[in-house]
Amino acid sequence: MSRNLRRARRQFQNRPSYHHGDSLGGRFSFAAFSEAHASLQFPSKMFNLVLVAPEIPHNAGAAGRLCLATGSTLHLVKPLGFSLEDKQVRRAGLDYWKDVKVKVWNSLEELLGEAAPEQVWFLTTKGATAHWDINFNRGDYLVCGCETRGLPESLLSDFPNRLVRIPMAQDGTRSLNLATAAAVALYEGMRQVQ
């Protein structure tokens, strides 16, 4: 072992330990955290994440992994800009892709015909209501548009009270990555229903 590696190891072993929560009078225990996390039971159908005409395979793979992590179902609305057999989809979903609940629809109209209108929320930069101001419920559909065009204007004008916006800094980016936006909204929904 090199002298530098031995010195670094000694410094690491001799450093004072820091425990989250000390300022609150408690000590953070990773064992307790792991036990509490393991005890969380997500219903088999938490939410429905819908990607309308996704173009980038990595986003679909990341969304699939997100759905698996949250007990949600991934809905993909054609046309897809890739094949579900694409190695980039599988790579982004890692070895979890085979376990993701995926439903493919021929059109958004077909999917909307199966969903109750009060369960559908459209994620868009054009929405007036912030995602944390929505009252999400188990089984809700969180609908995301394609990466380059978003959701169709006609759809947005048909459902003005169902548009959800993720707030961003005024001079920042014009939009978030599709998988990132989906995660933000999905985990807000989960926070509310837990």
Secondary structure, 3 states (H helix, E strand, C coil): CCHHHHHHHHHHHHCCCCCCCHHHCCCCCHHHHHHHHHHCCCCCCCCEEEEECCCCHHHHHHHHHHHHHHCCEEEEECCCCCCCCCHHHHHHCHHHHHHCCEEEECCHHHHHHHCCHHHEEEECCCCCEEHHHCCCCCCCEEEECECCCECCHHHHHHCHHHEEECCCCCCCCCCCCHHHHHHHHHHHHHHHHC
